[in-house]
Amino acid sequence: MTHQYLDAILEVNKTTNLTRIASQTEAEILHIEDSLAGLPEIEAAPEGLYGDLGSGGGFPGVPLALATGRMTVLIDSVKKKMALVSGVLDELGLSDQISTYDGRIEELALDRPGSFSVLTARALSRLVSLLELASPLLSKGGQLICYKAHVDDEELEEARAVENLVGMRLVSRRELVLSDGETERSILVFEKVGCGKVKLPRRVGMAQKNPLKPRS
């Protein structure tokens, strides 16, 4: 079913830009294989609702949903993309398990605080911003799984410096290379360990425009 979903998305992509990856071979690696790179981490996360932040064309959300059987919400603020993805899910009979949310992450956190057991974010934003966006959505013990092409020391230190502020903690990091032999991935897992010390969510866009900094 994962390959059927990919085929349907690539078909839609011929007329509407859902993904920059148009070739079947490249898509197999960079959408399916890459999406499933975090499968060990999501299988180890607490049971419950799964959300994919900045889901775009539904990756890694749909492959992970199908591999784990979790109830899943694909979250992206681009309404046209989510409408097209929702149409594909309906067509393939997947919409009972996988739903879409076409709004901002901060708005969802106000509507459904603490509702998610696990979240993923692939190439979405800097870690410091992802921690802030994920924290109010996660239940205690819930986990954020970040897919990154490259994490330098500065980005990681920036995120770790605000862990206490947002009630999150880094629990694992794994490096891998996809089967093309060149695409590197870091899979970082942060756990929701407490309420944090700042009121979240902040206003829409603040996490990226004005990232949190440690209090002196």
N, C-alpha and C positions, 0 to 999 in steps of 0.2 A: 504493500500500500504506500510506503514511503516513496518508491520510485514512480508510482502512479501520480502521487501528489506533485513530485518534481516535474514530471512530464506535463501535467496540467498547468503548472506555474510557467514553465518555459513557453507553452503555447500562448498563454495570456500575455506573456512578455513580448511577443512579436508585435503587439499593437499598443501595449502600455508598459512603461518602464517600471517593472517591479524589482528587477535585479540587473546589475551591470554584466552579470555572467550569462552569456547566451549559448555557449557551446555545451553540448551534452556531457562530453568528457570532463571539461573543467567543472561543470556543475555537480557532477557525481562526487568529485573530490572536495570542492570548496563549499558545497551545500550539504550533501548527505554525510560524507566522511567527517568533515569538519564539525558538523552539528553533533554527531555521535561521539566526538572526541571526549565530551564531558559526561558520557553515559555512566562511567563508574562513580563519578561524584554525585550525580542526581539520584542514582540508585541507593547511595549511602545516606542521602538526606532524609529528614523526617517525612513520614507519610503525610499526604494531604495535597492541597491545591497547588498547582504549578503555574507560574506566570513567566512569560518571555518578554522582557523589556526591549522596546525598540525593534519589534519583531520583523518589520518590513514585509518581505515575501513569505514569512512564516518559518524562518530558519534562525536558530536551531529548534524553535518551539515545536513544530509539527513532527519532525523525526524523533525528537525526545519523547513527545507525548505518545507516539505510536509504539516506541520501544518500551516504555514503562507502563502504559495504560493509565497514567494519571489524568484526572480532570485538569484541563489546561485553559488558560486565557492568554491569547496573543495580544500584546499591548503595543499600539503605535498611534501617534497623533495624526498621521497622514490618512485622512478619512477615505480617500479614493483607493489607496492600497488595501486598507482593511476591508472595504466593500468587495474588492476583487478576490481577496483571500477568502472572505466569508462565502462568496459564491462558489469557489472551488471546493471548500469544505462541505457545503451543502450537496454539491454535485457528486462527491465521493462518499456521502453518507457519514461524514465525520463530525458533523456539527453538534451531535449529542455529547461528545466528549471534549471537543475543542471549540471554544467560543472566541470572539474578538472584542476588543475594547478600543474604540477610535478616539481616544482623548489623551490628555497629558497625564504622565505618571503621578504628578502631584495631586491632580483631581481625583484619580482613582484611590489614592491614599486617604483622601478625605471621605470617600464613599465606602471604602472597604478596608479600614485600618486593621492591621494584624491578621489579614485573611489568608495569607499565603505561607506555605511551608517551605517552598523553594522557588527561587527566581533565577533566571539566566539573563546575561547581557553580553552580546557578542559585538565587539568593536563599536560600542555605543558612545562612550565618554571616558574621561579620566576616572581612575579608581575613586578619588576623593568625592567626585560628584555621584558616582554609582552607589557608594555607601550611604550617602544622604538620601538619595531617591528610594533605595530599597528598604531602609530601616523601618519607616512607618508602615510599610506593606506587610512585613514579615511578622509572624508570631514568634514568641520567645523560643529559641532553639532552631528557628528557621534559618535557611542558608541562601546566600547569594553566590552564584557560580559565574565568575567572569572569564570570558574568552578574550584573550589579548594577543595581538601579533608580537608585541614586544613591550616589556615592562622595564623601564630603567630604574635605577636606584632612587632618583628624585621622585618619580611618580609613586613608587611604593612607600617611600618615607612620608610623602604628603598625605597619603591615605592613612597610614598607621598613626600619624600624629593626631587624627581626629576620631580614632576608633572610640575612645571613651565618650566623646561628645555625642556620638550617634548610637552608642550601645552595640557596636559591632566589633568582631575580633577575627583576625586572619587565623584560619585553622589548617589550611593546606595549600601547597603550590606544586604544580606538576608541569614539566616541560615535555613537549613532544614535537615530532616532525611528521607531517602528513605523507601519504604514499608517493606524492610527486617528488619527494626528496628535498624540497626547498621551502615549503610553507611551514614556518615555525609557529607553535602555539604555546602560550602559557595559560594554564587553567588554575585560577585562584579562587579559593572558597573562603568566604567570610560568614561567620555565624552571628545571629542576633542574640546577644547575651544579657541585654538589659534595656531599660527605657532611654538611656542617654541623658544628656544634660541640656539639650536645646529642644525647643518646641518644633516638631516636624509634622507635616511638610511646611517648608517656607513657600513664599509666593512662587508661582510658575516661572521657571527659567533661572531662579536664583542659584540653584545648585551648580549650574554651568557658568553663569556670568560672574558670580561672586562666591567661589567655593569657600567652605568653612575653613577656618584656621584655628590651631590650638590656642586656648586661652592662656594668657601669660599670668 
